[in-house]
Structures are given as structure tokens and as C-alpha cells.
Amino acid sequence: MRRCLEDSKLRQEEIHSVEIVGGTSRIPAIKQLIEQVFGKTASTTLNQDEAVARGCALQCAILSPAVRVRDFSVTDLQNYPIKLVWDTSLKEDGELEVFPANHQVPFSKMLTFYRKENFNIKAFYNCDVPYPDREIGQFIIKEVKPTTEGESSKIKVKARINLHGIFSVVSASLVEKKESAEEETPMETSPENGAAPAAQPAAGEAMDQTAPPQENGEPTDDKDKKDSKKKKHVTKTVELPIESYTHGFTQTMLNDYQEQECKMIASDKQEKERADARNALEEYVYDARGRISDDDDLGTFILAGDKDKFVRDLDNMENWLYEEGEDCSRHIYVEKLQVLRSVGEPVKVRKAEFENRNAALEELAQRIMLAQKVTSQYRSGDEKYNHLPAADVSKVEETVNAAAKWLEENRTLLSSCPRTQDPPVTVSLIKEQCKSLEQAVMSTMNKPKPKVEPPPTEPAGDKVPAEPKQGETPADQQNMDVE
């Protein structure tokens, strides 16, 4: 705590309060130490959840364009100084503290070396740390080569501390400079003056103050100037491989472990799917056998011979599951389940059709009866329907009669169909017939009457009395007594 106060370079009077969060903040000795070092009683007005919630709310307010907040920033720091050490055989200063203590993170720095061959860089903590070894790691820069003149090449090395405070050498590149001869493009001249005037420099640009080339104190000829070639410097950057040796896993090892983890995840998924398929098959065996054997359930919807054979197949499947089929692949369980379902599912469908058939037939009969009632009201002259054309109502009556005929025919057909046979007419077909009948009747019989608009009436105040003709006396003056 004292080191924290010293590193902050603050006096006790400049500290407003000391807030502690967490379970250890309840220890009285911790509170006493805080009071001794900072001279203030520790504040415990926040718990961990509230601290995170307030931080999230503040971050949302900073990011939101609809909320104005004061300038607020949080800077993460690196607690320990880090130095780099390299080969000192070239009479160079062989170490440098690249990241001092309490340096901002994440942060990157670019270092420049001049080398002809591969070299290594070692990173150390540059102070006492609570670890047995201060070395962070060793980084070997490979594939370094000299220039074409045999001189040392320029090597740029990028060192970085990420957001989590982990140091690494993330990249290294070799900078090559080459000279390429390029012919000077002749300037287009004016047909009148023979030379174009020099362009004026734009605002903010520096004017070229370089004097024209001279030879022996005399200006060179324009013809020689055009024939000359200027040399252009081309810079090329080549990425260099880096071998990292740190206390943690290398990137290659991490990639291998991630690949192994993906394989294990895929294996777990495959095993789960296999177990689910086996459980589904076992569950279907128990469920179907119990329902088929019960005459109050599915037993009356399957022929006796088919019923006995299906029960034997279910028993054999159960025995196979606990013997040969204990550990089979998923697709085998799926195939055997499909075989059993091809026999058992039609039985379930026949039972569901039988149970829901009467309700569907009654609903269709009620719709037919309501439609017949509406058409009879029209024939009796009901004012509610006297605006409908007779042709449209006749079409509705034909539709209703056809639906009634269809209902009677299929009701007779279904009544003679045994339970063990698939019904010739399904419940879904009956509901579709009911829906089409309702649409045909409602679209015609529910047409609203056309609105009759009353003739417009003129307001009494808008009438203007007609002017009397010449020689006529107004009516209000004809009966007036004149003395």
C-alpha cells in the first residue's frame, strides 16, 4: 500500500477516499492498514456486482451519443519495467528499457537494428519481481541477410504489451533500398513560347528552392538535361520469421492444442448423437409395445396378426439393444427406428383420425346448417340480404347443397370403415371442406349494403333575397299603411 501511494506521487491530503471491494475487505486488519497508510477510513459502499454495473453504465453513457458526460478515461498500466538485451559484439549498447514501470498498455514500440545475420533478443523484468526468474522470453529473428554491398541490413522489430500485460515481439521486417534508373519524361512545351511556364505552388506547399544542376560552375545544356536519367530509390519491406521461447505455450503449440480440442468437441458431439439415437430407439420400443398391447389405446386399430408380429419385433429389438446393439454407430439405431416407425406410426394415425373425426364432421354439418338458414332468410325477403343479386345467392345455394351431399356420402363411407383400416377421408380433408364452404358463403352473404347519400341541403343563412324588378314594390312595403 505504501508503494502504491509512493508510485501515485500523491499526498494523503490529495486523496478523496479509499474504496475497497471484495470479500477480503471485511477483514478488520485490512481496514486498519488502509487507515494507517492513507490516513482515511476505508469506504465499503460498493460490492463487486455494483462496481461492475456502475462501470458498465458509465461506459454505455460514454459510448452513447444521446448522453453527455464529462471527459473520463481509464488507463491500464504495466506494473513492472521491461528491458531488452541483445548481442553486444558489435560494440553497441546491448540493452534498453523499452517499457518503464507504470507504462500505458496496450502499447507497441518499434526498434531498429542493423545486422548481417540472425540475432536474438531477450526480454527481462528490470526490477525485483515476485517470480523465481526475471526472464520473460527469448526471440530469435531469422533469415537476416546483408545488403547487396555486403553492409548490415536495416531490421525493424516491433515489441508490444497487449491489454492483458503480456509482452511479445510481434513482428520483424527487413528494409531493402534499391536504386532504379528511370528516364525523365519530357515536358510538353507551348507552340508559341517553346516552353511552358512553371506552375505556381499551391497554398501550404513549399516551393522547390533547389538550384539547377551545374557543371564546372556553368549551367548544363537543356538537351543534356533531357537525355540524363534520374535515379529513383525504391524501398521494399520483407517480413522475417520469429522463433519465440517463453514460459508459456508457443503459437504452434496453441494451434495444436486448439486442433485437438476441436477434435474432442466433435467426438463428444458424435457420441452424444449416438447415445440420443440409442435412447430414442429404446424409448420407442417400450412406448409402442405398451400401447399396442392395450386394447383401450392402439390395440383395436391393428389386425391381430400384425399386432402379434409387431410385438415380437419389439421384443427382439429390446434384446438386441442390450446385447449386440450395446455399442453401435448412430446410423444403425436410426435405421432400425425407422423400420419400427413404419409399422407403428400408421396405427397411431388411425387412432388420431378416429378420435377427431366426429368433431370435424359435426363442425361441417353446423356450417352447412347456418349457410342454409342464411339463404332461406334471403328467399323470405329479409331486408338484411335484399341488396344481394339473385345469381350470387344461387351460386351459394349450389355450393351448400354440394357440401351437404359430400358430407352425407362420406359420413356413410366412414361409418362402414373398420378401425384397422386407413380411413378414406381424413380429418384434414374435412376441415378443408369446411373452410372452403365458409369462404364461399361469407364472401357473398356478408356484402354490406351500398350507402345512400342524402341530397345536400343549403344553410338558411346563405339565402340572398332577390332584387325587385323595375316598377315593382317590395312585398314588405305593399301592405304598409301610408298616411
C-alpha positions in Angstrom: 0.0 0.0 0.0 2.9 2.4 0.8 4.5 1.6 -2.6 1.1 2.3 -4.2 1.0 5.7 -2.5 4.6 6.5 -3.5 4.0 5.4 -7.1 1.0 7.6 -7.4 3.0 10.6 -6.3 0.1 11.9 -4.3 -0.1 13.2 -0.7 -2.6 12.0 1.7 -4.4 15.3 1.6 -5.0 14.9 -2.2 -6.8 11.6 -1.8 -10.6 12.0 -1.5 -11.5 8.5 -0.4 -10.3 4.8 -0.4 -12.9 2.4 -1.7 -12.4 -1.3 -1.1 -14.3 -4.0 -2.9 -14.3 -7.8 -2.4 -14.5 -10.4 0.3 -11.2 -9.6 2.0 -12.3 -6.1 2.5 -14.3 -7.4 5.5 -11.1 -8.3 7.4 -10.5 -5.7 10.1 -6.7 -5.8 9.7 -7.0 -4.7 6.1 -9.1 -1.7 7.1 -6.6 -0.8 9.8 -3.7 -0.9 7.3 -5.6 1.3 4.9 -6.2 3.8 7.6 -2.6 3.8 8.7 -1.2 4.3 5.2 -3.7 6.6 3.7 -5.0 8.3 6.8 -8.6 7.7 5.9 -11.2 5.2 6.9 -11.8 2.7 4.2 -15.1 3.1 2.4 -17.2 -0.1 1.7 -20.2 1.4 -0.1 -19.9 -0.9 -3.2 -19.9 -4.7 -3.7 -18.4 -6.4 -6.7 -21.7 -6.7 -8.7 -22.4 -3.0 -8.1 -18.9 -1.9 -9.1 -19.2 -3.8 -12.4 -22.7 -2.5 -13.0 -21.7 1.1 -12.4 -18.6 0.7 -14.7 -20.8 -0.8 -17.4 -23.4 2.1 -17.1 -20.6 4.7 -17.3 -19.1 3.0 -20.4 -22.6 2.9 -22.0 -23.0 6.7 -21.3 -19.6 7.4 -22.8 -20.4 5.5 -26.0 -24.0 6.8 -26.3 -24.4 9.9 -28.5 -27.6 10.8 -26.6 -25.9 11.2 -23.2 -23.4 13.9 -22.4 -20.8 13.0 -19.8 -17.6 14.7 -18.5 -14.3 13.7 -20.1 -13.4 10.4 -18.4 -10.7 7.9 -19.3 -9.3 4.8 -17.8 -5.7 3.9 -18.5 -4.4 0.4 -17.9 -0.8 0.3 -16.7 2.1 -2.2 -16.7 3.3 -2.7 -13.2 6.9 -3.8 -13.9 9.6 -2.2 -16.2 10.7 -4.4 -19.1 14.1 -4.3 -20.8 15.5 -5.9 -23.9 19.0 -7.4 -24.2 20.7 -8.3 -27.4 24.1 -9.2 -28.8 26.8 -6.7 -27.7 29.6 -8.0 -30.0 29.0 -5.1 -32.4 30.2 -2.5 -29.9 26.6 -1.3 -29.2 24.7 -0.6 -26.1 23.3 -4.1 -25.7 20.2 -3.3 -23.6 17.4 -0.9 -23.4 14.4 -0.4 -21.1 11.6 -0.2 -23.6 8.7 -0.2 -21.2 9.3 1.6 -17.9 7.2 0.9 -14.8 3.5 2.0 -14.9 3.7 2.4 -18.7 0.4 2.5 -20.6 -1.0 -0.7 -22.1 -1.7 -1.8 -24.7 1.3 -0.2 -26.4 3.7 -1.0 -29.2 7.2 0.2 -29.9 9.3 -0.1 -33.0 13.1 -0.8 -32.6 15.7 -0.5 -35.4 18.7 -2.8 -35.7 21.5 -3.2 -38.3 22.5 -6.8 -38.8 24.0 -9.1 -41.4 22.8 -12.4 -39.9 20.3 -13.8 -37.5 20.2 -12.4 -34.0 18.3 -12.9 -30.8 16.6 -10.6 -28.3 15.9 -11.4 -24.7 13.3 -9.7 -22.6 13.6 -9.3 -18.8 11.8 -7.6 -16.0 14.1 -4.7 -14.9 13.3 -4.9 -11.2 12.6 -7.3 -8.4 9.5 -9.3 -9.2 7.7 -12.0 -7.1 8.8 -14.7 -9.6 11.8 -17.0 -9.4 13.1 -15.9 -12.8 13.0 -12.4 -14.2 13.5 -13.5 -17.8 10.3 -13.2 -19.9 11.5 -14.9 -23.1 13.9 -15.1 -26.0 13.1 -14.1 -29.5 15.2 -15.1 -32.5 15.0 -13.1 -35.7 15.7 -15.4 -38.6 16.5 -15.1 -42.4 18.5 -11.9 -41.9 20.9 -11.2 -44.8 23.3 -8.4 -45.7 22.7 -5.8 -48.4 24.0 -6.3 -52.0 27.0 -4.2 -51.0 27.7 -6.5 -48.1 26.7 -4.0 -45.4 24.3 -4.6 -42.5 20.7 -4.6 -43.3 18.1 -2.4 -41.6 15.8 -4.5 -39.4 12.7 -3.1 -37.8 11.4 -5.1 -34.7 8.0 -4.4 -33.2 7.6 -5.1 -29.4 4.2 -5.0 -27.8 2.5 -5.3 -24.5 -1.2 -6.3 -25.1 -4.2 -5.4 -23.0 -3.5 -8.3 -20.6 0.0 -7.1 -19.8 1.7 -9.8 -21.8 5.0 -8.9 -23.6 5.9 -10.3 -27.0 7.9 -9.5 -30.2 5.1 -9.5 -32.7 6.9 -8.8 -36.0 10.3 -8.2 -37.6 10.9 -6.8 -41.1 13.9 -6.3 -43.3 14.1 -2.9 -45.1 15.8 -3.0 -48.5 16.6 0.1 -50.6 17.3 -0.3 -54.3 18.1 2.3 -56.9 16.3 2.0 -60.3 17.1 4.2 -63.3 14.1 5.9 -64.8 14.0 8.1 -67.9 12.8 11.6 -67.3 9.6 12.4 -69.1 10.0 15.4 -71.4 7.7 18.3 -70.5 5.2 19.4 -73.1 6.0 22.8 -74.5 3.8 25.6 -75.7 3.8 26.0 -79.5 4.3 29.8 -79.2 7.0 30.2 -76.5 8.6 26.8 -76.8 8.4 26.2 -73.0 5.6 26.1 -70.5 5.7 28.5 -67.6 6.4 26.9 -64.2 3.3 26.2 -62.1 2.8 28.3 -59.0 3.0 26.3 -55.8 -0.3 25.6 -54.1 -1.2 27.1 -50.7 0.6 25.4 -47.9 3.2 23.8 -50.2 6.9 24.6 -50.0 8.4 25.9 -53.2 11.3 23.9 -54.6 14.4 26.0 -53.9 16.9 23.6 -55.4 19.3 25.3 -57.9 19.6 23.8 -61.4 22.4 21.3 -61.9 25.7 22.9 -62.9 28.9 21.6 -64.4 32.2 23.5 -63.7 30.1 26.4 -62.5 28.2 26.7 -65.7 24.6 25.7 -66.2 24.1 22.5 -68.2 22.5 22.4 -71.6 18.8 21.7 -71.8 19.5 18.9 -74.3 21.9 17.2 -71.9 19.3 17.6 -69.2 16.6 15.8 -71.2 18.9 12.9 -72.1 20.0 12.4 -68.5 18.4 9.7 -66.3 17.4 10.3 -62.7 17.8 7.5 -60.1 14.7 6.5 -58.1 15.1 4.9 -54.6 12.7 2.0 -54.1 12.1 0.7 -50.5 11.0 -2.9 -50.1 10.0 -4.5 -46.8 10.3 -8.2 -46.2 8.7 -9.9 -43.2 11.1 -12.1 -41.2 10.2 -15.2 -39.2 10.5 -15.1 -35.4 11.1 -18.0 -33.1 9.7 -17.3 -29.6 10.8 -19.2 -26.5 8.7 -18.1 -23.5 7.4 -19.7 -20.3 4.0 -20.2 -21.8 2.9 -22.2 -24.9 4.2 -21.2 -28.3 1.8 -20.3 -31.0 2.4 -23.6 -32.7 1.6 -25.5 -29.6 -1.5 -23.4 -29.0 -2.7 -24.2 -32.5 -2.1 -27.9 -32.0 -4.0 -27.9 -28.7 -6.8 -26.0 -30.3 -7.0 -28.5 -33.1 -7.0 -31.4 -30.5 -9.8 -29.6 -28.6 -11.9 -29.2 -31.7 -11.4 -32.9 -32.4 -12.6 -33.8 -28.9 -15.6 -31.5 -29.2 -16.5 -33.2 -32.5 -16.0 -36.6 -30.8 -18.2 -35.6 -27.9 -20.9 -34.3 -30.3 -20.8 -37.6 -32.2 -21.0 -39.7 -29.0 -24.0 -37.6 -27.8 -25.8 -38.0 -31.1 -25.2 -41.8 -30.9 -26.5 -42.0 -27.4 -29.5 -39.9 -28.2 -30.3 -42.2 -31.2 -30.0 -45.3 -29.0 -32.2 -43.8 -26.3 -34.8 -42.8 -28.9 -34.9 -46.4 -30.2 -35.2 -47.9 -26.7 -37.9 -45.4 -25.7 -39.9 -46.2 -28.8 -39.7 -49.9 -28.1 -41.2 -49.5 -24.6 -43.8 -47.0 -25.6 -45.1 -48.8 -28.8 -45.2 -52.2 -27.1 -47.2 -50.9 -24.2 -49.7 -49.0 -26.4 -50.1 -51.8 -29.0 -50.8 -54.4 -26.2 -53.6 -52.2 -24.7 -57.0 -52.6 -26.4 -58.1 -49.3 -24.9 -55.3 -47.5 -26.7 -53.8 -48.8 -30.0 -54.7 -52.5 -29.8 -58.0 -52.1 -31.7 -56.5 -50.2 -34.6 -54.3 -53.0 -35.9 -55.1 -56.5 -37.1 -54.4 -59.3 -34.7 -51.8 -61.0 -36.9 -49.9 -57.7 -37.5 -50.2 -56.9 -33.8 -48.5 -60.2 -32.7 -45.8 -59.8 -35.3 -45.1 -56.2 -34.3 -44.9 -57.1 -30.6 -42.4 -59.9 -31.4 -40.3 -57.4 -33.4 -40.3 -55.0 -30.5 -39.2 -57.8 -28.1 -36.4 -58.8 -30.4 -35.3 -55.2 -30.7 -35.1 -54.9 -27.0 -32.9 -58.0 -26.7 -30.7 -56.7 -29.5 -30.2 -53.3 -27.7 -28.8 -55.0 -24.6 -26.6 -57.5 -26.4 -25.2 -56.8 -29.9 -26.6 -53.3 -30.2 -25.0 -52.0 -27.0 -22.3 -50.0 -28.8 -23.3 -49.4 -32.5 -23.0 -46.3 -34.6 -25.7 -43.7 -34.8 -27.0 -44.5 -38.3 -27.7 -48.2 -37.3 -30.0 -47.0 -34.5 -31.7 -44.5 -36.8 -32.3 -47.2 -39.5 -33.8 -49.7 -37.0 -36.1 -46.9 -35.5 -37.4 -46.1 -39.0 -38.3 -49.7 -39.6 -40.3 -49.9 -36.4 -42.0 -46.5 -37.0 -43.1 -47.6 -40.5 -45.3 -50.2 -38.7 -46.3 -48.3 -35.5 -46.9 -44.7 -36.8 -49.9 -45.7 -39.2 -51.6 -47.3 -36.2 -51.2 -44.0 -34.2 -52.6 -42.1 -37.2 -55.7 -44.3 -37.5 -56.4 -43.8 -33.8 -56.0 -40.0 -34.0 -58.3 -39.9 -37.1 -60.9 -41.9 -35.3 -60.9 -39.7 -32.2 -61.0 -36.4 -34.1 -63.4 -37.4 -37.0 -66.7 -36.9 -35.3 -65.8 -33.4 -34.1 -64.8 -32.4 -37.7 -68.0 -33.9 -39.2 -70.2 -32.0 -36.7 -68.4 -28.7 -37.4 -69.0 -29.2 -41.1 -72.7 -30.1 -40.5 -73.2 -26.9 -38.4 -71.6 -24.7 -41.1 -73.9 -26.2 -43.7 -77.0 -25.6 -41.5 -76.0 -22.0 -40.9 -75.5 -21.4 -44.6 -78.9 -23.0 -45.4 -80.5 -20.7 -42.8 -78.9 -17.6 -44.4 -80.1 -18.5 -47.9 -83.6 -19.2 -46.6 -83.7 -15.7 -45.0 -82.8 -14.3 -48.4 -85.7 -16.2 -50.1 -88.1 -15.0 -47.4 -87.3 -11.3 -48.2 -85.2 -10.4 -45.2 -84.1 -6.8 -45.5 -80.6 -7.7 -44.4 -79.9 -9.6 -47.6 -82.3 -7.9 -50.1 -79.4 -6.0 -51.7 -77.7 -9.2 -52.9 -78.0 -10.3 -56.5 -80.1 -13.4 -57.0 -77.4 -15.0 -59.2 -74.8 -14.8 -56.4 -77.2 -16.3 -53.9 -78.0 -19.1 -56.3 -74.3 -20.0 -56.5 -74.1 -20.0 -52.7 -77.1 -22.4 -52.6 -75.4 -24.7 -55.1 -72.2 -24.7 -53.0 -74.1 -25.5 -49.8 -76.1 -28.3 -51.5 -72.8 -29.8 -52.9 -71.2 -29.7 -49.4 -74.3 -31.4 -47.8 -74.2 -34.1 -50.4 -70.4 -34.6 -49.9 -71.0 -34.8 -46.1 -73.7 -37.5 -46.3 -71.7 -39.6 -48.7 -68.5 -39.6 -46.8 -70.2 -40.0 -43.4 -71.8 -43.2 -44.7 -68.5 -44.3 -46.1 -66.6 -43.6 -42.8 -69.2 -45.4 -40.7 -68.6 -48.6 -42.6 -64.8 -48.3 -42.4 -63.2 -50.6 -39.8 -60.7 -49.2 -37.2 -57.9 -51.4 -38.5 -58.1 -49.8 -42.0 -56.9 -46.4 -43.0 -59.9 -44.0 -43.4 -60.8 -43.0 -47.0 -61.4 -39.4 -45.8 -59.1 -37.7 -43.3 -59.8 -35.1 -40.7 -57.7 -32.6 -42.6 -59.8 -33.0 -45.7 -63.0 -32.5 -43.8 -61.6 -29.3 -42.2 -60.5 -28.1 -45.7 -64.1 -28.7 -47.0 -65.4 -26.7 -44.0 -63.0 -23.8 -44.7 -63.9 -23.6 -48.4 -67.6 -23.6 -47.6 -67.2 -20.8 -45.1 -65.2 -18.7 -47.6 -67.8 -19.2 -50.4 -70.8 -18.2 -48.1 -69.2 -15.4 -46.2 -67.8 -13.6 -49.2 -71.2 -13.3 -50.8 -73.7 -13.1 -47.9 -71.7 -10.6 -45.8 -71.5 -8.0 -48.5 -72.6 -4.7 -47.0 -75.5 -2.6 -48.3 -74.5 0.3 -50.5 -74.7 3.6 -48.7 -77.4 6.0 -49.9 -76.2 9.6 -49.6 -78.9 12.3 -48.8 -79.2 15.3 -51.1 -77.2 18.3 -50.0 -79.1 21.0 -48.1 -78.3 24.7 -48.3 -77.9 26.6 -45.0 -80.7 29.1 -44.2 -78.2 31.9 -43.6 -76.8 31.6 -47.1 -80.0 32.6 -49.0 -79.9 36.1 -50.6 -83.2 37.9 -51.3 -83.9 38.5 -54.9 -83.9 42.2 -56.0 -87.3 43.5 -57.1 -87.8 44.3 -60.8 -88.1 47.9 -62.0 -91.6 49.3 -61.1 -92.4 46.7 -58.6 -92.7 47.3 -54.9 -91.1 45.0 -52.4 -93.5 42.7 -50.7 -92.8 44.0 -47.2 -93.8 47.5 -48.4 -97.0 46.6 -50.3 -99.0 46.2 -47.0 -97.6 49.2 -45.4 -100.1 52.0 -44.4 -99.2 55.4 -45.8 -100.7 58.5 -44.2 
